[in-house]
């Protein structure tokens, strides 16, 4: 059971719903450490869908891509002439 009172801040309703869904998934599937793909499955089961363009990640690092990957890594180099 998720106990939001054990944290130093108040959780939003969305955060509480997500934590409860993850806890349920982990218990029902005996997966104490779900993969990121499984986390995404849980999010989708809650109805979350991408509806907007990506933005920078929150946190300390300014200029981080949403996926956390440098675009130059995934973009092929230009063809040589």
LINNORBEL-V29221 format. One record per residue. SS is DSSP state (a for helix, b for strand, c for the rest). PSI is psi in degrees with one decimal (NA if undefined). OMEGA is omega in radians with two decimals (999 if undefined). Layout:
SS&PSI&OMEGA, SS&PSI&OMEGA
//
This chain:
c&134.9&3.12, c&129.2&3.11, c&95.0&-3.10, a&-16.5&-3.12, a&-9.2&-3.13, a&-1.8&-3.14, c&160.3&-3.13, c&-1.8&3.12, c&166.2&3.10, c&136.5&3.08, c&145.5&3.04, c&166.9&3.09, a&-39.5&3.12, a&-43.1&3.14, a&-43.5&3.13, a&-42.6&3.11, a&-43.1&3.14, a&-45.4&-3.14, a&-41.5&3.11, a&-40.0&3.12, a&-41.8&3.11, a&-41.6&3.12, a&-44.0&3.11, a&-45.7&3.13, a&-47.0&-3.11, a&-41.9&3.14, a&-46.7&-3.07, a&-28.9&-3.10, a&5.7&-3.13, c&49.6&-3.11, c&86.2&-3.12, c&-24.2&-3.14, c&81.0&-3.11, c&152.4&3.07, c&166.8&3.10, a&-31.9&3.08, a&-39.4&3.10, a&-38.2&3.08, a&-43.3&3.11, a&-38.6&3.08, a&-42.9&3.12, a&-44.6&3.10, a&-45.2&3.14, a&-35.8&3.12, a&-24.0&3.09, c&-3.9&3.09, c&5.0&-3.14, c&133.2&3.10, c&151.8&3.07, c&120.9&-3.13, c&-1.4&-3.11, c&166.4&3.05, c&154.9&3.14, c&156.0&3.10, c&177.0&3.09, c&150.8&3.08, c&146.1&3.04, c&159.9&3.10, c&-163.8&-3.03, c&-40.5&-3.01, c&109.9&3.07, c&143.7&3.09, c&8.7&3.10, c&135.4&3.04, c&155.0&-3.10, c&-42.2&-3.12, c&-8.0&-3.13, c&19.1&-3.10, c&134.0&3.07, c&126.9&-3.10, a&-28.8&-3.14, a&-20.8&3.13, a&-36.6&-3.07, a&-10.7&3.13, c&124.6&3.14, c&149.3&3.12, c&155.1&3.12, c&146.8&3.14, c&139.3&3.12, c&137.1&-3.05, c&NA&999
//
